[in-house]
Amino acid sequence: AFTFGIFPIIGFSTPLNTLSALIFRLNQPIVQAINWVLGPLKLLLIFPFLRFGEWLFKAEPFTLSLTEFSSIFFDDWLATTQEFAWTFVHVITGWLVLAPLIYLAVYLIAKSFFARRSNLIPTEDPECC
């Protein structure tokens, strides 16, 4: 849910999460709740993914703001998709490279947190007392 939840193309994370939850027999409401909670993070990560993808392709930087691009996209989505196809390739490539690294960092931090937390919980020792 986390990796697909930060997919940088607006509107695609819900179907991707739905499909992955069906394939892996995950709890659909929890997966969608995580997807919904990740919405603001997704918006924050669009331009870093895009800039990284542009850097990988040595492409000219995308100059429109997200608001300007959304306005153009919703006026004529087909023409916009054709005109900015390489921009989509750049942002998806940036996501493909960086999302696993972000996921790994979140996993390691969470694992460390929960490992410390489990050490704080007393266990009953049958040899005690």
N, C-alpha and C positions, 0 to 999 in steps of 0.2 A: 504494500500500500504506500509506503514511504517513497520508493523510487518512482513509481508511476504518479504519485501525488504531486511531485515537483516537475512533471513533464511540462516543458515550456510552451506548448501550443494550447491556448485556452480552449476548453471544451473537449479535449481528448483524454484527460486524466480519468474522468468518470467512466467512459466505456472501457478504457484499459484496466482500471481497477475492477470493474464488474467482471470482465472476462478472466482476469487473473484469479479473482475470488471463486469464480465458477470452476475453473480448471483445477485449482488447488484445494477446492472445497473449504474455503475460508468463510468466516462469519461475515456475510454481506453488509449488515448494518455497521459493524465495527470498521470494516474496510472503508466504507463510504464516509463514516464519521472522521476517520483519519484523513481521508482525501479532503474533506471540507475544512478541517482544521489547518491543513497545509496550504490552503488557498493563498493567504498573504505571503507565505514563504515562496510559493511558486512565482508570484508577481515580482518579488524582490530578486529572484534568481534568473529571470528571463534575460536581462541585459548582461550579467556575467557569463551566462551560457553562450549568448550571442557573440560577445566580444572574444571569448575563448575560441569559438568556432571560426570567427573571422581571422583570428590570429593563426589558427591552424591552416586555413586556406590562403593566408596572406591576402585577404580581401579588403576592399574599401569599407570603412565603417558605415553602418546603418545610421542615418541621421534623423529619422523621425522619432518623435516621442511615442510612447505606448498609446497615449490618447489619440494622437493624430493618426497613427497606424490603424487603430481600432475603428476610428471614424471612416477612413477610406475602405477598410475591409468590410464593414457592415453595409456600406453603400453599394459595393459591387465585389462580392467575395471571390468570384471566379477570376475576374480580371486582376484583382490584387494578388491572388494566389499565383497566377502566371507571372505577374510582374516581379514579385518578390520571392520566387521559388528558391533562389539561392540563399536568401536570408533564412528561409525555413530550414534549408539544408545546414546552414551554419549553426543555427540555434539547436537543432536536434543533434548535430555532431558534438557540440559542446556539452549537451546533456548526456549523450552516450558515453563520453569520456569521463566527465566529472561526477555524474550521479553515483556510480559505484564507489568512488572515493569518498563522497559525502556519506553514503550509506555505511561504509566501513568505519568512518570516524564516529558516526552516531552509534553504531553497534558497539564499538569498543568502549565508548564513554558510558553507554547504558550498561554494558556488561560489568564494567568496573564499579559503577554505582550500585548495581544490584548485588554484586559480590560483597562489597563492604556492608551493605544493608543486611545481608543474610548473616554476616558475622556478628552483628549487633543483637540478633534475636537469640535469646537463650534456648538451648536444647536440653531436653531432659536426659540426664545421664543416669542409667540404671545403677551404676556403681557408686553414685554420689549418695551421701548421707546414710 
